[in-house]
């Protein structure tokens, strides 16, 4: 395959992988969320471990995209507002860079406007409006043109770039004959990008949809811009940001576009204010930040083996020591274990008990029903395995057992550990996606709870309050849960956080005591 451009838009993983392995790049920079998502998936599979993976997000909205950024090395965002949202979604700061939208504006030239317009048979001294709406030419251009002709007094030139929309082009060609004499309409189909940029610089006003790139190019050349609400979803979010920054105005309807355009063309002050905001917006762009990443010789650290924790794969290290430490910290003779099926088909879910798999641990032995065993034939209907095999085993204890159904239950799940603050930094280095969660209770509330419990005297309670950590969550990325109210409120908040973290596979570690009387809990 000579080029990734030949692939379908769903970016087949194996074909992308084959192409990249053949090219052996040091760095891959994606400019579409779909390709960035596939690259992140390949990285999670243990592939592309020695390739820097970057993504230039060419829009101005959040969506679910921070999840993609957690799986690759660097995401380049077009505005600081987006970076704040990415960080709030838990993306590590070293994975996010605000680069601005790195568009290249054509060099300013005094003859540019005259050259561009006369080549189209238009007058260089008449007010000129450029209408373009992507390759598909979406929106009712005729309605916009008629609105312009109706609301703008005097001569007006309109360049309508319809892209591949032949129907749009035909409708406008027919409309040309019905327009009043002062209005000249030039209708074009697909045009070279250089021509579009030249017309954009020559125009007094651009009317376009709220995509990521075309408005950014208009801002770079300083062309006042009106946005059309023709694509819902993410483009509405783009438009909201542009309007808030003052770099563009938004027409609520296509019919209103002409009236709004006439108002902007009639107001030099309005045009000047918009150009000033556009200049500030474009000045944030820093292509050098992207170039430095692309040329950085440092390579990402190798990820986990592809078969980590999988059946017959690479086993978890030191699990016996970890379980022994857990038992020492939280002694328990009998324990109830509950897990859920990881099957991918409804039929397997039914076979493997959709209501959850229950097991009982007594000392070091876990007893559970083997749902895939054949009653009367298989001796393992009631299985007996070690806790280590039940949670992390990679070798089947017997031929009748299924991985993540009767053993190896912990593979792919979110892990919550109640440990010590002392090894939080070490854990954070070992698990880069670790999310610390601090559950904080005020001294007054903690004092009242300890007094109500009645296990300690007044002196012991005050000593305990004096030992309580103060604001240890500050300066470390993570989550803070306030525990001054009803206990179930903080508990529900923690459960919701764990569910959110389960969208990607972090390791969660909790530090300190039970939520009921904790001073500060850190979950990572």
C-alpha positions as CSV (number, residue, x, y, z in Angstrom):
1,X,0.0,0.0,0.0
2,X,1.8,3.2,-1.2
3,X,-0.2,5.6,1.0
4,X,-2.5,5.7,4.0
5,X,-4.7,8.0,1.9
6,X,-5.9,4.9,0.1
7,X,-7.4,3.4,3.2
8,X,-11.1,3.7,4.1
9,X,-12.1,6.3,6.7
10,X,-12.4,3.6,9.4
11,X,-8.6,3.1,9.3
12,X,-8.4,-0.7,9.5
13,X,-5.9,-1.5,12.3
14,X,-3.9,-4.3,10.6
15,X,-3.5,-2.3,7.4
16,X,-2.3,0.8,9.3
17,X,0.0,-1.4,11.3
18,X,1.5,-3.0,8.2
19,X,2.0,0.3,6.5
20,X,3.8,1.8,9.5
21,X,5.9,-1.2,10.0
22,X,7.0,-1.0,6.4
23,X,7.8,2.7,6.7
24,X,9.5,2.4,10.1
25,X,8.9,6.1,11.1
26,X,10.3,7.7,14.2
27,X,7.2,9.8,14.7
28,X,3.6,9.6,13.5
29,X,1.5,12.7,13.6
30,X,-2.3,12.2,13.1
31,X,-4.6,15.0,11.9
32,X,-7.9,13.2,12.3
33,X,-9.4,11.7,15.5
34,X,-10.1,8.4,13.8
35,X,-6.5,7.8,12.9
36,X,-5.3,9.0,16.3
37,X,-7.8,6.5,17.9
38,X,-6.4,3.6,15.9
39,X,-2.8,4.6,16.7
40,X,-3.8,4.6,20.4
41,X,-5.3,1.2,20.1
42,X,-2.2,-0.2,18.4
43,X,-0.1,1.3,21.2
44,X,-2.3,-0.4,23.8
45,X,-1.8,-3.7,22.0
46,X,1.9,-3.3,22.7
47,X,2.7,-2.3,19.1
48,X,4.4,0.9,17.9
49,X,6.2,1.0,21.2
50,X,9.3,2.7,19.7
51,X,7.3,5.3,17.7
52,X,6.4,8.7,18.9
53,X,2.6,9.2,18.4
54,X,1.2,12.7,18.2
55,X,-2.2,14.1,17.2
56,X,-3.1,17.5,16.0
57,X,-6.8,18.0,16.9
58,X,-8.1,20.2,14.1
59,X,-11.3,21.2,15.8
60,X,-12.3,23.3,18.9
61,X,-14.5,20.8,20.9
62,X,-13.9,18.2,23.5
63,X,-16.2,15.2,23.0
64,X,-14.7,12.0,24.2
65,X,-11.3,12.9,22.7
66,X,-9.4,13.2,26.0
67,X,-9.6,9.4,26.2
68,X,-7.6,9.2,22.9
69,X,-5.0,11.6,24.3
70,X,-4.4,9.3,27.3
71,X,-3.3,6.5,25.0
72,X,-0.8,8.4,22.9
73,X,2.3,10.5,23.5
74,X,1.2,14.0,22.7
75,X,-2.0,15.9,21.6
76,X,-1.7,19.4,20.1
77,X,-4.7,21.6,20.8
78,X,-5.8,24.8,19.1
79,X,-6.6,26.9,22.1
80,X,-5.8,27.1,25.8
81,X,-9.5,26.6,26.6
82,X,-9.3,23.1,25.2
83,X,-6.1,22.4,27.2
84,X,-7.9,23.2,30.4
85,X,-10.7,20.8,29.5
86,X,-8.2,18.0,28.6
87,X,-6.4,18.4,31.9
88,X,-9.8,18.5,33.8
89,X,-10.6,15.1,32.1
90,X,-7.5,13.6,33.6
91,X,-5.0,13.8,30.7
92,X,-1.5,14.1,32.1
93,X,0.0,17.6,31.5
94,X,3.0,16.2,29.6
95,X,0.6,14.7,27.0
96,X,-1.0,18.0,26.0
97,X,0.4,21.1,24.2
98,X,-1.5,24.1,23.1
99,X,0.0,24.7,19.6
100,X,-2.8,26.8,18.1
101,X,-4.1,25.9,14.7
102,X,-0.9,25.9,12.6
103,X,-2.2,27.2,9.3
104,X,0.0,29.0,6.8
105,X,-1.4,32.3,5.6
106,X,-0.3,33.5,2.1
107,X,2.2,36.4,2.2
108,X,0.6,39.8,2.1
109,X,1.0,41.5,-1.3
110,X,-0.5,44.8,-2.4
111,X,-1.4,43.3,-5.8
112,X,-3.0,40.2,-4.3
113,X,-6.6,41.5,-4.2
114,X,-6.5,43.1,-7.6
115,X,-4.9,40.0,-9.2
116,X,-7.2,37.5,-7.5
117,X,-10.4,39.4,-8.4
118,X,-9.6,40.5,-11.9
119,X,-8.7,36.9,-12.7
120,X,-12.3,36.0,-11.9
121,X,-13.7,38.9,-13.9
122,X,-14.6,40.9,-10.8
123,X,-13.9,44.5,-9.8
124,X,-11.1,45.0,-7.3
125,X,-12.8,48.0,-5.7
126,X,-16.3,46.5,-5.0
127,X,-17.3,44.9,-1.7
128,X,-16.6,41.2,-2.0
129,X,-18.1,38.2,-0.1
130,X,-16.7,34.7,-0.3
131,X,-19.0,31.8,0.5
132,X,-17.6,28.3,1.0
133,X,-18.8,25.4,3.1
134,X,-16.4,22.5,2.8
135,X,-15.8,20.0,0.1
136,X,-19.4,18.9,0.3
137,X,-20.7,22.5,-0.1
138,X,-23.3,22.0,2.6
139,X,-26.1,24.5,3.3
140,X,-28.5,26.4,1.0
141,X,-26.2,28.8,-0.7
142,X,-29.1,30.3,-2.8
143,X,-30.9,31.4,0.4
144,X,-27.7,33.1,1.6
145,X,-27.1,34.8,-1.7
146,X,-30.7,36.1,-1.9
147,X,-30.5,37.3,1.6
148,X,-27.3,39.2,0.8
149,X,-28.8,40.8,-2.3
150,X,-31.8,41.9,-0.3
151,X,-30.1,43.5,2.6
152,X,-26.9,45.0,1.1
153,X,-27.4,48.3,-0.6
154,X,-25.3,49.1,-3.6
155,X,-22.8,47.0,-5.6
156,X,-21.8,43.6,-4.2
157,X,-19.6,40.7,-5.5
158,X,-20.1,37.2,-4.3
159,X,-17.8,34.3,-4.9
160,X,-19.6,31.0,-4.2
161,X,-17.3,27.9,-3.9
162,X,-19.6,24.8,-4.0
163,X,-17.0,22.1,-3.8
164,X,-18.2,18.8,-5.1
165,X,-21.9,19.8,-4.8
166,X,-23.0,19.8,-8.4
167,X,-26.6,20.5,-7.4
168,X,-25.6,23.6,-5.4
169,X,-23.6,24.8,-8.4
170,X,-26.5,24.4,-10.8
171,X,-29.0,26.2,-8.5
172,X,-26.6,29.2,-8.2
173,X,-26.0,29.3,-11.9
174,X,-29.7,29.6,-12.4
175,X,-30.0,32.2,-9.7
176,X,-27.4,34.4,-11.4
177,X,-30.0,35.6,-14.0
178,X,-32.5,36.6,-11.2
179,X,-30.2,38.7,-9.1
180,X,-30.5,42.6,-9.2
181,X,-28.0,44.3,-11.4
182,X,-25.6,45.6,-8.7
183,X,-25.0,42.1,-7.5
184,X,-22.4,39.9,-9.3
185,X,-22.2,36.2,-8.5
186,X,-19.3,34.0,-9.5
187,X,-20.0,30.3,-9.1
188,X,-17.2,27.8,-8.7
189,X,-16.9,24.0,-8.0
190,X,-13.8,22.4,-6.5
191,X,-10.9,24.8,-6.6
192,X,-7.2,24.5,-5.7
193,X,-6.5,25.4,-2.1
194,X,-4.1,28.2,-3.1
195,X,-6.9,29.9,-5.1
196,X,-9.3,29.6,-2.1
197,X,-6.7,31.2,0.1
198,X,-6.1,34.0,-2.4
199,X,-9.9,34.7,-2.6
200,X,-10.2,34.6,1.1
201,X,-7.5,37.3,1.5
202,X,-9.1,39.4,-1.3
203,X,-12.6,39.2,0.2
204,X,-14.1,41.7,2.6
205,X,-16.1,39.0,4.3
206,X,-16.1,35.2,4.5
207,X,-19.3,33.2,5.1
208,X,-18.6,29.6,6.0
209,X,-19.5,26.7,8.2
210,X,-17.9,26.4,11.6
211,X,-15.3,23.8,10.8
212,X,-11.8,23.8,12.3
213,X,-9.5,24.7,9.4
214,X,-11.3,27.2,7.1
215,X,-12.2,29.7,9.8
216,X,-8.7,29.4,11.2
217,X,-7.3,30.3,7.8
218,X,-9.6,33.3,7.6
219,X,-8.4,34.4,11.1
220,X,-4.8,34.1,9.9
221,X,-5.3,36.4,6.9
222,X,-7.6,38.8,8.9
223,X,-10.9,38.3,7.0
224,X,-14.1,39.1,9.0
225,X,-16.1,35.9,9.2
226,X,-19.7,34.9,9.6
227,X,-20.5,31.3,10.5
228,X,-23.4,29.3,9.2
229,X,-25.2,26.8,11.5
230,X,-25.4,24.0,9.0
231,X,-23.6,21.2,10.8
232,X,-24.8,20.3,14.3
233,X,-22.8,18.7,17.1
234,X,-19.1,19.6,17.2
235,X,-19.3,22.6,14.8
236,X,-21.8,24.3,17.1
237,X,-19.2,24.0,19.8
238,X,-16.6,25.4,17.5
239,X,-18.9,28.3,16.7
240,X,-19.6,29.0,20.3
241,X,-15.9,29.4,21.1
242,X,-15.3,31.6,18.0
243,X,-18.1,33.9,18.9
244,X,-17.0,34.1,22.6
245,X,-13.5,35.0,21.4
246,X,-14.9,37.7,19.1
247,X,-13.2,36.2,15.9
248,X,-16.5,35.6,14.1
249,X,-20.2,36.2,14.2
250,X,-22.8,33.4,14.0
251,X,-25.9,33.6,11.8
252,X,-28.7,31.7,13.6
253,X,-30.4,30.9,10.3
254,X,-29.3,30.9,6.6
255,X,-31.9,33.7,5.9
256,X,-30.3,35.8,8.6
257,X,-26.8,35.5,7.1
258,X,-27.3,38.2,4.5
259,X,-28.7,40.7,7.1
260,X,-25.7,40.0,9.4
261,X,-23.3,40.2,6.5
262,X,-24.7,43.6,5.5
263,X,-24.3,44.9,9.0
264,X,-20.7,43.8,9.2
265,X,-19.8,45.3,5.8
266,X,-21.4,48.6,6.8
267,X,-19.4,48.8,10.1
268,X,-15.7,49.5,9.8
269,X,-15.5,49.5,13.6
270,X,-17.0,46.0,13.8
271,X,-14.6,44.7,11.1
272,X,-11.6,46.2,12.9
273,X,-12.6,44.7,16.3
274,X,-13.0,41.3,14.6
275,X,-9.6,41.5,12.9
276,X,-7.9,42.5,16.1
277,X,-9.4,39.4,17.9
278,X,-8.3,37.2,14.9
279,X,-4.8,38.5,15.1
280,X,-4.6,37.6,18.8
281,X,-6.0,34.2,18.1
282,X,-3.6,33.4,15.3
283,X,-0.6,34.7,17.3
284,X,-1.1,31.7,19.6
285,X,-0.2,29.3,16.8
286,X,3.2,27.7,17.2
287,X,4.2,25.3,14.5
288,X,7.6,24.9,16.3
289,X,6.0,23.1,19.2
290,X,4.8,20.4,16.8
291,X,8.1,20.3,14.9
292,X,10.1,19.8,18.1
293,X,7.9,16.9,19.0
294,X,8.3,15.4,15.5
295,X,12.1,15.7,15.6
296,X,12.6,14.7,19.2
297,X,14.9,11.7,19.3
298,X,13.6,10.5,22.6
299,X,11.4,7.5,22.3
300,X,8.4,6.4,24.5
301,X,9.0,3.8,27.1
302,X,8.0,0.3,26.0
303,X,4.5,-0.6,27.1
304,X,3.4,-3.8,28.7
305,X,3.7,-7.1,26.7
306,X,0.9,-7.7,24.3
307,X,0.0,-10.9,26.2
308,X,0.2,-9.4,29.6
309,X,-2.3,-11.1,31.9
310,X,-3.8,-13.0,29.0
311,X,-4.4,-16.8,28.9
312,X,-1.0,-18.6,28.4
313,X,0.6,-15.1,28.4
314,X,2.9,-13.1,30.6
315,X,1.9,-13.4,34.2
316,X,1.7,-10.6,36.8
317,X,4.9,-10.4,38.8
318,X,5.2,-10.6,42.6
319,X,1.5,-11.3,43.1
320,X,2.0,-13.7,46.0
321,X,3.9,-11.0,47.9
322,X,1.3,-8.4,47.1
323,X,-1.5,-10.6,48.3
324,X,0.4,-11.5,51.5
325,X,0.9,-7.8,52.2
326,X,-2.8,-7.2,51.7
327,X,-3.7,-10.0,54.0
328,X,-1.3,-8.6,56.7
329,X,-2.8,-5.1,56.4
330,X,-6.4,-6.2,56.2
331,X,-6.6,-9.7,57.9
332,X,-9.5,-11.8,56.7
333,X,-10.3,-15.5,57.1
334,X,-13.3,-15.6,54.9
335,X,-13.9,-13.3,51.9
336,X,-16.7,-13.0,49.3
337,X,-15.5,-12.3,45.8
338,X,-17.9,-11.0,43.1
339,X,-17.0,-10.5,39.4
340,X,-18.8,-10.1,36.1
341,X,-18.6,-11.8,32.7
342,X,-16.2,-10.4,30.1
343,X,-17.8,-12.3,27.3
344,X,-18.4,-10.4,24.0
345,X,-21.5,-12.2,22.8
346,X,-25.0,-12.3,24.4
347,X,-24.9,-16.1,24.2
348,X,-21.7,-16.4,26.2
349,X,-22.9,-13.9,28.7
350,X,-26.0,-16.1,29.4
351,X,-23.8,-19.2,29.6
352,X,-21.3,-17.5,31.9
353,X,-24.0,-16.2,34.3
354,X,-25.0,-12.6,33.5
355,X,-25.8,-11.8,37.2
356,X,-22.2,-12.1,38.4
357,X,-19.7,-14.8,39.4
358,X,-19.6,-15.4,43.1
359,X,-16.7,-17.1,44.9
360,X,-15.8,-17.6,48.5
361,X,-12.2,-17.5,49.8
362,X,-11.4,-19.5,52.9
363,X,-7.7,-18.9,53.9
364,X,-5.8,-19.3,50.6
365,X,-8.4,-21.4,48.7
366,X,-11.1,-19.9,46.5
367,X,-14.3,-22.0,46.0
368,X,-16.6,-21.3,43.1
369,X,-18.9,-23.0,40.7
370,X,-17.4,-23.7,37.3
371,X,-20.2,-22.6,34.9
372,X,-18.6,-24.2,31.9
373,X,-18.2,-27.6,33.4
374,X,-20.5,-30.5,32.3
375,X,-22.5,-31.7,35.3
376,X,-22.0,-35.4,36.0
377,X,-18.9,-35.6,33.8
378,X,-16.5,-32.9,34.8
379,X,-15.0,-33.2,38.3
380,X,-14.4,-29.4,38.5
381,X,-18.0,-28.4,38.9
382,X,-16.9,-27.0,42.3
383,X,-13.4,-25.7,41.7
384,X,-10.7,-25.1,44.2
385,X,-8.0,-22.6,43.2
386,X,-5.6,-20.3,44.9
387,X,-6.5,-16.7,45.3
388,X,-3.5,-15.8,43.0
389,X,-4.8,-18.1,40.2
390,X,-8.4,-16.9,40.7
391,X,-7.5,-13.3,40.3
392,X,-4.4,-13.3,38.1
393,X,-3.8,-16.8,36.7
394,X,-2.8,-17.2,33.1
395,X,-2.6,-21.0,33.0
396,X,-5.9,-23.0,33.2
397,X,-6.1,-25.1,36.3
398,X,-8.0,-27.7,34.3
399,X,-9.1,-28.2,30.7
400,X,-12.7,-27.3,31.5
401,X,-12.0,-23.7,32.7
402,X,-12.2,-20.5,30.8
403,X,-10.0,-17.5,31.4
404,X,-11.7,-14.4,33.0
405,X,-14.7,-16.7,33.8
406,X,-13.4,-19.2,36.3
407,X,-9.8,-17.9,36.8
408,X,-7.8,-14.8,35.9
409,X,-10.8,-12.7,36.8
410,X,-8.8,-9.5,37.4
411,X,-7.6,-9.1,33.8
412,X,-8.8,-5.8,32.2
413,X,-10.6,-4.5,35.3
414,X,-10.1,-1.3,37.3
415,X,-8.3,-2.0,40.5
416,X,-8.9,-0.1,43.7
417,X,-6.3,-0.5,46.4
418,X,-6.4,0.8,49.9
419,X,-2.7,1.4,50.7
420,X,-0.3,3.9,52.2
421,X,0.5,7.5,51.3
422,X,4.2,6.6,51.8
423,X,4.4,4.7,48.5
424,X,2.1,6.9,46.4
425,X,5.1,8.5,44.5
426,X,6.5,5.1,43.8
427,X,3.2,3.8,42.6
428,X,2.7,6.8,40.4
429,X,6.1,6.2,38.7
430,X,5.2,2.5,38.1
431,X,1.6,3.2,36.9
432,X,1.6,6.4,34.8
433,X,-2.2,6.3,34.5
434,X,-2.7,6.1,38.3
435,X,-5.3,8.5,39.5
436,X,-4.9,9.8,43.1
437,X,-8.2,10.5,44.9
438,X,-8.2,12.3,48.2
439,X,-11.2,12.0,50.5
440,X,-11.0,14.8,52.9
441,X,-13.1,15.5,56.0
442,X,-12.9,18.6,58.1
443,X,-11.4,18.3,61.7
444,X,-14.7,19.3,63.3
445,X,-16.7,16.6,61.5
446,X,-13.9,14.0,62.1
447,X,-13.8,14.9,65.8
448,X,-17.6,14.4,66.1
449,X,-17.5,11.1,64.3
450,X,-14.7,9.8,66.5
451,X,-16.5,10.9,69.6
452,X,-19.7,9.2,68.5
453,X,-17.8,6.0,67.8
454,X,-16.6,6.0,71.4
455,X,-13.4,4.0,70.9
456,X,-10.9,6.7,71.8
457,X,-10.8,9.3,74.6
458,X,-10.6,13.1,74.1
459,X,-6.8,13.1,74.3
460,X,-6.3,10.3,71.7
461,X,-8.8,12.0,69.4
462,X,-6.9,15.3,69.5
463,X,-3.6,13.5,68.8
464,X,-5.1,11.8,65.8
465,X,-6.4,15.1,64.5
466,X,-2.9,16.6,64.9
467,X,-1.4,13.8,62.8
468,X,-4.0,14.2,60.0
469,X,-2.4,15.2,56.7
470,X,-3.2,18.7,55.5
471,X,-4.0,19.4,51.8
472,X,-1.7,16.7,50.5
473,X,-3.8,16.5,47.4
474,X,-2.6,20.0,46.4
475,X,0.1,20.0,43.7
476,X,-0.7,16.5,42.5
477,X,-3.1,15.7,39.6
478,X,-6.1,13.8,40.9
479,X,-9.5,14.0,42.4
480,X,-10.8,15.4,45.7
481,X,-13.9,14.1,47.5
482,X,-15.4,16.1,50.4
483,X,-16.7,13.8,53.1
484,X,-18.3,16.3,55.5
485,X,-21.9,15.3,54.6
486,X,-23.8,12.0,54.6
487,X,-21.4,9.1,54.1
488,X,-23.3,7.7,51.2
489,X,-22.8,11.0,49.2
490,X,-19.0,10.6,49.3
491,X,-19.4,6.9,48.6
492,X,-21.5,7.5,45.6
493,X,-19.0,10.1,44.3
494,X,-16.2,7.5,44.6
495,X,-18.2,4.9,42.8
496,X,-19.0,7.3,40.0
497,X,-15.3,8.1,39.7
498,X,-14.3,4.5,39.5
499,X,-16.9,4.0,36.8
500,X,-15.5,6.9,34.9
501,X,-12.0,5.6,35.2
502,X,-13.1,2.2,33.9
503,X,-13.5,3.8,30.4
504,X,-9.7,3.5,30.2
505,X,-7.6,1.1,32.3
506,X,-6.0,3.0,35.2
507,X,-4.9,1.5,38.4
508,X,-6.7,3.0,41.3
509,X,-5.0,3.1,44.7
510,X,-6.6,4.3,47.9
511,X,-4.6,5.5,50.9
512,X,-5.6,5.9,54.5
513,X,-8.6,4.6,56.4
514,X,-12.2,3.7,55.9
515,X,-14.3,6.4,54.3
516,X,-16.4,6.7,57.5
517,X,-13.7,8.3,59.6
518,X,-10.9,9.1,57.2
519,X,-8.7,12.2,57.4
520,X,-7.5,12.1,53.8
521,X,-7.7,9.2,51.5
522,X,-5.7,9.1,48.3
523,X,-6.8,6.7,45.6
524,X,-4.6,6.2,42.7
